[in-house]
């Protein structure tokens, strides 16, 4: 954090990008969202961040940034994670929830990771939008964070997450089905 404080004084734009990335990797999702909202805005001048998606649950912020970028730069094209993010935002809207609900729940997952001294095995979660569940229930999206653990350990950590979330004051988003998953390098 001292390095970030020094970077903030010397190079504010680089600080914003570094702070967002560092806080995401430290599983401090709400804290990262403040910086992510700065760097993802096309007016920040670094549209390459739009290729990264929303690795901290900031789906609405991401979609707004894409829409703004396409207005500013009509030939921009489509981004790899754009469809996924738009589908998640649609699900959130249908369920009356926001990215703030998602990020608050992800902060609980971050607590689990920090308490176990763990980090994500790769930067981006696996997102699986389910807009029309076969059972007729409300739409949702799966959100998996990969860890360098066994399948059994991932399940134990997911159960711990669910228990902590249930006992927290966080509004549990019905739009998101969260789990930790074992990262199996290919």
HELIX and SHEET records of a PDB file:
HELIX    1   1 UNK A    2  UNK A   10  1                                   9    
HELIX    2   2 UNK A   12  UNK A   25  1                                  14    
HELIX    3   3 UNK A   29  UNK A   39  1                                  11    
HELIX    4   4 UNK A   42  UNK A   44  5                                   3    
HELIX    5   5 UNK A   47  UNK A   52  5                                   6    
HELIX    6   6 UNK A   59  UNK A   72  1                                  14    
HELIX    7   7 UNK A   82  UNK A   94  1                                  13    
HELIX    8   8 UNK A   99  UNK A  115  1                                  17    
HELIX    9   9 UNK A  151  UNK A  167  1                                  17    
SHEET    1   A 3 UNK A 126  UNK A 130  0                                        
SHEET    2   A 3 UNK A 140  UNK A 147 -1                                        
SHEET    3   A 3 UNK A 176  UNK A 182  1                                        
END                                                                             
